[in-house]
Amino acid sequence: MTEEDRSRIRELKVRELNYALYLFFSNKLVAAGTVIVLLFIGLAIFGRLVVGSSEPYKLDLKNAIKPPSSEHPFGTDDLGRDILRLVVLGAGYDMAVSIFVVTASSTIGMVLGAVSGYLGGKFDEAFMRFVDILFAFPGLILAMAVSMILGKSLFNLAISLISVWWTGYARLMRGQVLAEKEKLYVRAVKSLGLPGYRVLFKHILPNAIYPLLVSATMDIGGVMLSAAGLSFIGLGPTPFEPEWGSLVNRGAPYLFVAPWVMFFPGLMILLASLGFNLVGDGLRDILDPRLRR
Amino acid sequence: MKLYEYVIRRLTLLIFVLVGVTLLTFFFSRVLLDPLAAYVTERTNPRMIPAIRRMHGLDRPIWEQYFFYLRDLFTLDLGWSKVGHMDMIDAIAAHFPATAELTILAIIITLIVGIPLGIVSALKNNQLADHASRIFSLIGISIPVFWLGLSLQYFFTYWVKAAYGIPALPSTGRYDAVLAINTGFKKITGFILLDALIQGNLVMAGDALAHLILPAITLAFLNIGVITRLTRSSMLEVLRQDYITMAKSYGLPQRLIIYKYALKNALIPVVSVTGLMFGGLLGGAIMTESIFAFPGMGWLSYRAIVYNDSNTVLAYVAITAIIYVIVNLIVDIFYAWLDPRIKY
């Protein structure tokens, strides 16, 4: 490959990237999604600096279940805690859990699926049957069982979601690697005598990873909903961690007296997962050339 | 491969998957957790514990216990449900009709709303109606079920009455027990709506429907978005095909082309996804049922979680997985039969 070829390839890559970026930001829904996601990430990182993270569970029973006012814009809960403050503190938990779950499960799924597809044979067969078995459970229900066994905590909740979620990525990655490993360039690098792991991780993986990245981005919103849902039914954090799902759960008994207690945390879950889903939806449109028109 | 060969291959695979599923639930319930917990309370005499262990075969080698576990699953002897205060299988049998009723109604609502929205979206591709339906379905997949359920409950069982005096919908349960006694209602199948209609008890049927409607809407809302997007993309795919162009060139009316020729083929993937949804929902919608205190399988397992009754949770997991696998199989076979182009 001459220097000229290289610069030509670079130029094509840049043009493709620019085109993709242009498509990405020319779509209003995607732009809105990006703004929402950035806002929530900002809220998760800097929010606690503004509201102060000390004593999020300080009681103020005189001010219990007060409706939204200028002093408490989102009202107060049954313990007199300011809901706006809890919601801001909760952003960190929800964002961290969903991003952690998606990152961990896509990494696990990527490595296992790629190795399984590359090795093929008996190992691949056995591995895929194992994945089939995990797929036989309706998703959340298996996560529920795992979380129940591990014990109720936010970390175990994340582990249980990972234990369910990685299988989809493993299947996806295996299919990609199977399609990729027969191509000419793979045979070429193999003939150079490179060890298997280098062929797989250095040459095949970069070409096979995009569908997995898209799928992972699109899943963040769904994972956030699942995590909040499990935590709503009581498998999540302790009462001292203001995770949004558990805040909704705390508000549920006061539904007819103080609907704002459950309303605002739930609204946050809706907005955050909507943001991720808008971005994911747009990403899929851009990367699927058939829809580019 | 012929269809029957495919069916046989799938059935063989089914046995394999079922063995795997039972191994996994067995591992959860007997290895990671102590199944003795279901039979011991704080008032059990500690000296009785070895005897209780022996009685339920829990002192046997672990592989022997697995065969007992399988036998118990086959004979539907799943042990004792603490939260149900009855044998597990009775608890499940008592809660299953509620879930089935709710699932069927939710699926009907999903299809009635989702498919027309999808068609409109495909026909008005990239116009206002398409964008609106896109936003609607994105909200549908982004909304937390439990929050939607609570909000609907607030508005339709409290707010409409408080603000406008419109008769409110009931917020919890399956039927009004007082009404049932007054109208002489009797349970036959466990499906309240069906039972009421069989007995010609229209008051009771209306009451059952009023109890069902909010949970069903909650459940349907999530799936409407999925069905709308699927119908849209599959309709767009079909409309691009040659036979549609040919039908157009013959000058056939637009309505005929869309509803007679295009829709049939466009709905094939929708049928398959609806089947999967059905299988997933039959296991019970834990959040929806717990919010509306709707006594189905989901509600049972929700209470089992709250009260740390792992025996019930795992029996529930095993049963739902088995239902799910079997429904998936039926859907796949039906799909293969429906669409002869599919190679298996």
Boltz contact constraints between the chains, C-beta under 6 A:
constraints:
  - contact:
      token1: [A, 132]
      token2: [B, 17]
      max_distance: 6.0
  - contact:
      token1: [A, 133]
      token2: [B, 17]
      max_distance: 6.0
  - contact:
      token1: [A, 133]
      token2: [B, 20]
      max_distance: 6.0
  - contact:
      token1: [A, 133]
      token2: [B, 21]
      max_distance: 6.0
  - contact:
      token1: [A, 136]
      token2: [B, 17]
      max_distance: 6.0
  - contact:
      token1: [A, 136]
      token2: [B, 21]
      max_distance: 6.0
  - contact:
      token1: [A, 136]
      token2: [B, 321]
      max_distance: 6.0
  - contact:
      token1: [A, 136]
      token2: [B, 325]
      max_distance: 6.0
  - contact:
      token1: [A, 137]
      token2: [B, 321]
      max_distance: 6.0
  - contact:
      token1: [A, 138]
      token2: [B, 280]
      max_distance: 6.0
  - contact:
      token1: [A, 138]
      token2: [B, 283]
      max_distance: 6.0
  - contact:
      token1: [A, 138]
      token2: [B, 320]
      max_distance: 6.0
  - contact:
      token1: [A, 138]
      token2: [B, 324]
      max_distance: 6.0
  - contact:
      token1: [A, 141]
      token2: [B, 317]
      max_distance: 6.0
  - contact:
      token1: [A, 141]
      token2: [B, 320]
      max_distance: 6.0
  - contact:
      token1: [A, 145]
      token2: [B, 28]
      max_distance: 6.0
  - contact:
      token1: [A, 145]
      token2: [B, 317]
      max_distance: 6.0
  - contact:
      token1: [A, 148]
      token2: [B, 313]
      max_distance: 6.0
  - contact:
      token1: [A, 149]
      token2: [B, 28]
      max_distance: 6.0
  - contact:
      token1: [A, 149]
      token2: [B, 32]
      max_distance: 6.0
  - contact:
      token1: [A, 221]
      token2: [B, 142]
      max_distance: 6.0
  - contact:
      token1: [A, 225]
      token2: [B, 144]
      max_distance: 6.0
  - contact:
      token1: [A, 228]
      token2: [B, 144]
      max_distance: 6.0
  - contact:
      token1: [A, 229]
      token2: [B, 287]
      max_distance: 6.0
  - contact:
      token1: [A, 232]
      token2: [B, 146]
      max_distance: 6.0
  - contact:
      token1: [A, 233]
      token2: [B, 286]
      max_distance: 6.0
  - contact:
      token1: [A, 233]
      token2: [B, 302]
      max_distance: 6.0
  - contact:
      token1: [A, 233]
      token2: [B, 305]
      max_distance: 6.0
  - contact:
      token1: [A, 234]
      token2: [B, 305]
      max_distance: 6.0
  - contact:
      token1: [A, 234]
      token2: [B, 306]
      max_distance: 6.0
  - contact:
      token1: [A, 248]
      token2: [B, 147]
      max_distance: 6.0
  - contact:
      token1: [A, 255]
      token2: [B, 150]
      max_distance: 6.0
  - contact:
      token1: [A, 255]
      token2: [B, 154]
      max_distance: 6.0
  - contact:
      token1: [A, 256]
      token2: [B, 158]
      max_distance: 6.0
  - contact:
      token1: [A, 259]
      token2: [B, 154]
      max_distance: 6.0
  - contact:
      token1: [A, 262]
      token2: [B, 150]
      max_distance: 6.0
  - contact:
      token1: [A, 266]
      token2: [B, 144]
      max_distance: 6.0
  - contact:
      token1: [A, 266]
      token2: [B, 147]
      max_distance: 6.0
  - contact:
      token1: [A, 269]
      token2: [B, 144]
      max_distance: 6.0
  - contact:
      token1: [A, 270]
      token2: [B, 142]
      max_distance: 6.0
  - contact:
      token1: [A, 270]
      token2: [B, 143]
      max_distance: 6.0
  - contact:
      token1: [A, 273]
      token2: [B, 142]
      max_distance: 6.0
  - contact:
      token1: [A, 274]
      token2: [B, 142]
      max_distance: 6.0
  - contact:
      token1: [A, 277]
      token2: [B, 138]
      max_distance: 6.0
  - contact:
      token1: [A, 277]
      token2: [B, 142]
      max_distance: 6.0
